[in-house]
């Protein structure tokens, strides 16, 4: 009798355990659960990309500082002014030529 009770209890416990496992898996496979899990993974990937971009930016700033030190470009020097923009003579001469003549190419000359 004790043996039957033991096996009955063991079977019932195994059934409860299996039912619980199946119900958990079914809840994980619902569309809402899959969508929530996918959204969480997307947010996590976004955070990783942001951290990667910040690491790249700090590495670039560090390397730029190293290069400035090697080249002797210090922050104490005032920034150099860009040279004045030069106007090309060719542009001015072509504009003068076109203003003297008509743009109608069908005219007989």
N, C-alpha and C positions, 0 to 999 in steps of 0.2 A: 504494500500500500504506500509506504514511504517513497518507494522508487517511482511509482506512477505520479505522485504529487510533485516530486522533483522534476520529472520530465515535462509535466504539464506547466509548471511554473517557468521552466527554462524555455519552452515553446512560446508561452505567452509573452515573456520578456523579449525574445527574439522577434516576435511579431510586432510588438510595440516599437522596438528599435528600428525595424525595417520600415514600418509605416512612417515613423518620424523622419527617417532619412529621405524617403520618397517624397513626402510632403515638402520638405525643405528644398529639394531639387526642383520640384514643380513650381514653388514660389520663386525660385531664382530664374526660372525660364519664362516667366510671364513677360509680356511686352513692356509693362511699366518698369519692372525690375531691370530688364535688359537696357531700356532707355536711360534709366538712372545710372546704371553702371557705366554705360558708354559716355554719358555726360561727365561723370566723375573722372574717367580716364582722359577725356579731352581737356578738362580743366587742369589735371595733373601734367599733361603734356605741354599745355600753355605755360605753366609755371616753370617747367624745365627749360623750355625755349627762352623764356625771359631771363632765367638765371644764366643760361649759356650766353645770351647777348650781353648781359652785364659783365660777365667774365671777359668776353672778347673786347668790350669797350675799355675796361680797366687795363687789360694787357696792351691795347693800342696806346693808351695814354702813357703807360710806363715806358713802352718802347720809344715813343716820340720824345719823352723826356731824356732817355738815354742818348738818342741820336742828337738832340739839341745840345747836350753836354759835350758829345764828341765833336760836333761841328763848331762849337763855341758860340752858339746862338743862345743868349740868355734872355730871361724875361725882363731884365732891367733895361735892356735896349729898347728905345721907342720903335714901333713898327715902321717899316719903310713905306714911303709913299709910292704909289704906282706912277709911272711916267704918263704924261698927258697923251691923250689919244691923237694919233696922227691921221690926217685925212689924205687919202690917196689922190694923186694928181690925175690919174687915169679916169677916175669917176667924174671929176669936175670937167675934164675936156669932153667926155662923151655926152654929158648933159648939155653942154654948150652946143655941140654939133647937132643934137636932136632938136634943140629949140630953134635953130635957124631953118630947118627943113621941115617939110610936111611929112606926116606919118603915113600918108596914103601911098601905098606901094603900087597901085594900079595906074598911077599917072604916067603919061608919056613924057619923057625928058628929052 
